[in-house]
């Protein structure tokens, strides 16, 4: 499913214009991006949690050459599904 598919579903289910549906979806994603960029956790009841975690720098290995390299510290986005979503997926 793509962002366009979500916009079409909002258009079909809620009856907003396609332009308004696109603005709604874009606004929700922008709010989520901004919150995650500030390090906030996003909890959507019945769906799951989005959380930004810090990964430390570490040693790694280049699989092509076998040389050791330094993997820099970075932030990663994690998602943990809610129990309600897991039950819906697994019947």
ChimeraX attribute file (.defattr): number of C-alpha atoms within 10 A of each C-alpha:
attribute: neighborCount
match mode: 1-to-1
recipient: residues
	/A:1	5
	/A:2	7
	/A:3	12
	/A:4	12
	/A:5	10
	/A:6	14
	/A:7	21
	/A:8	17
	/A:9	14
	/A:10	19
	/A:11	17
	/A:12	13
	/A:13	8
	/A:14	10
	/A:15	11
	/A:16	15
	/A:17	14
	/A:18	15
	/A:19	10
	/A:20	14
	/A:21	21
	/A:22	18
	/A:23	13
	/A:24	15
	/A:25	15
	/A:26	14
	/A:27	12
	/A:28	10
	/A:29	13
	/A:30	12
	/A:31	11
	/A:32	15
	/A:33	14
	/A:34	11
	/A:35	15
	/A:36	16
	/A:37	12
	/A:38	9
	/A:39	14
	/A:40	14
	/A:41	15
	/A:42	16
	/A:43	15
	/A:44	11
	/A:45	12
	/A:46	12
	/A:47	15
	/A:48	16
	/A:49	15
	/A:50	18
	/A:51	16
	/A:52	18
	/A:53	13
	/A:54	11
	/A:55	12
	/A:56	10
	/A:57	11
	/A:58	10
	/A:59	9
	/A:60	13
	/A:61	12
	/A:62	10
	/A:63	8
	/A:64	6
	/A:65	7
	/A:66	9
	/A:67	9
	/A:68	11
	/A:69	11
	/A:70	11
	/A:71	13
	/A:72	11
	/A:73	11
	/A:74	10
	/A:75	12
	/A:76	10
	/A:77	10
	/A:78	11
	/A:79	13
	/A:80	13
	/A:81	16
	/A:82	16
	/A:83	13
	/A:84	12
	/A:85	15
	/A:86	14
	/A:87	9
	/A:88	9
	/A:89	8
	/A:90	6
	/A:91	6
